């Protein structure tokens, strides 16, 4: 054989070797990826051969699959659309699923290892048993009240969030983000139409796809004073202890003074801690924070849950909807020393303090529950396709204990006084004892303030039945009072709904 032919033969052998190696690579290592790819049409058809399980609230299915008679046999539909959108999410054909549809996808689709017995049975019967059913903790009344009250708020806010939880268990009673969206077009079998609908939502400057209750952090304003008050109580300051106040306070190094929301608020040189909480005294809490120190404030916030980066809300184990970390932010000068001016602002929930609505609800729940903060969860139970077997039932567990029972009791008394005599009167509920804290937070130099309210409701026996946080973004004047009113309506709905208790 001459040299040119040998070279050609070697090249051909190398090419065959590479082809053989690539074939083995695909079969051994890439088979699952290609088989499960969203672009594999046969996988899509097979996925829609099995009826997807329901997602239910209080005995009613709000994510269901209907037979189409088409190539994709079942269509996912959401009867209440916008009301449950940020909890349920959506299950599209070509896009990635979101919400509970994502976190419980395997169980809903029937492919979970827990449902292997059903799949084995199908091999003998030739049937396609449907997926499992996911039962949520939500209260129908509380959820629908939260959605209605947020979207019809009386201050014209277009963005905001509300979340309510049972302080005793951590079960989420309501979770709403505003603006919301209709998930039905996103689940359409017309993939072009679904992509168009998604693109429109994704480009909307109001970000309707964002879950503001869990993933949005904003300055919490005076609601953060509950954290500072907790630190004060743990450092020798009682409810009746006098603290410096006054109409104005300029922290060391500050360029401008901190003032109260109105001249009538704590103009006296000194007020009690209880009065400072009730009136929401900025000058009192700014000076209190400086007195306690940055490390004390940051540590107490951490004990309540700030800085946690791995919290999720779904089942009580791993997985679930992701929660953004709340932050106390930087309170340091360039040389590492404490920035006193920043500390004063941080102590009234400004500067770089940022909080999710969930964190606000957890603070209120911890106070109501005697200092015990329960882990929040959304999934109450996982049921077999035929509903005869339960594969998971939530067993509530404590997440942390940020304050002692005594400190929680003092905080509870002061928060009750806020609703009885202070800024939170609109949260009151007939027949129940309600405590809370309003918050007004600056959003920028030329934009309206955010309005906040965190609070809880106790029954006649003093048992906590609901804790809530409502946030109205850039609500302006009256925003915190409106947040308090909405919070009261949500908690009243959760109380009235047996499924929410």
HELIX and SHEET records of a PDB file:
HELIX    1   1 UNK A    3  UNK A   25  1                                  23    
HELIX    2   2 UNK A   26  UNK A   30  3                                   5    
HELIX    3   3 UNK A   31  UNK A   35  1                                   5    
HELIX    4   4 UNK A   41  UNK A   47  1                                   7    
HELIX    5   5 UNK A   81  UNK A   84  5                                   4    
HELIX    6   6 UNK A   85  UNK A   88  1                                   4    
HELIX    7   7 UNK A   99  UNK A  103  1                                   5    
HELIX    8   8 UNK A  105  UNK A  109  1                                   5    
HELIX    9   9 UNK A  113  UNK A  115  5                                   3    
HELIX   10  10 UNK A  116  UNK A  125  1                                  10    
HELIX   11  11 UNK A  140  UNK A  151  1                                  12    
HELIX   12  12 UNK A  185  UNK A  187  5                                   3    
HELIX   13  13 UNK A  191  UNK A  203  1                                  13    
HELIX   14  14 UNK A  212  UNK A  215  1                                   4    
HELIX   15  15 UNK A  221  UNK A  224  5                                   4    
HELIX   16  16 UNK A  225  UNK A  233  1                                   9    
HELIX   17  17 UNK A  273  UNK A  279  1                                   7    
HELIX   18  18 UNK A  282  UNK A  292  1                                  11    
HELIX   19  19 UNK A  294  UNK A  304  1                                  11    
HELIX   20  20 UNK A  340  UNK A  346  1                                   7    
HELIX   21  21 UNK A  357  UNK A  368  1                                  12    
HELIX   22  22 UNK A  405  UNK A  421  1                                  17    
HELIX   23  23 UNK A  425  UNK A  427  5                                   3    
HELIX   24  24 UNK A  479  UNK A  496  1                                  18    
HELIX   25  25 UNK A  498  UNK A  500  5                                   3    
SHEET    1   A 6 UNK A  74  UNK A  77  0                                        
SHEET    2   A 6 UNK A  60  UNK A  67 -1                                        
SHEET    3   A 6 UNK A  55  UNK A  57 -1                                        
SHEET    4   A 6 UNK A 133  UNK A 136  1                                        
SHEET    5   A 6 UNK A 379  UNK A 383 -1                                        
SHEET    6   A 6 UNK A 390  UNK A 393 -1                                        
SHEET    1   B 5 UNK A 172  UNK A 178  0                                        
SHEET    2   B 5 UNK A 159  UNK A 165 -1                                        
SHEET    3   B 5 UNK A 464  UNK A 473 -1                                        
SHEET    4   B 5 UNK A 450  UNK A 458 -1                                        
SHEET    5   B 5 UNK A 433  UNK A 441 -1                                        
SHEET    1   C 2 UNK A 242  UNK A 244  0                                        
SHEET    2   C 2 UNK A 270  UNK A 272 -1                                        
SHEET    1   D 2 UNK A 248  UNK A 249  0                                        
SHEET    2   D 2 UNK A 258  UNK A 259 -1                                        
SHEET    1   E 2 UNK A 312  UNK A 313  0                                        
SHEET    2   E 2 UNK A 321  UNK A 322 -1                                        
SHEET    1   F 2 UNK A 373  UNK A 374  0                                        
SHEET    2   F 2 UNK A 398  UNK A 400 -1                                        
END                                                                             
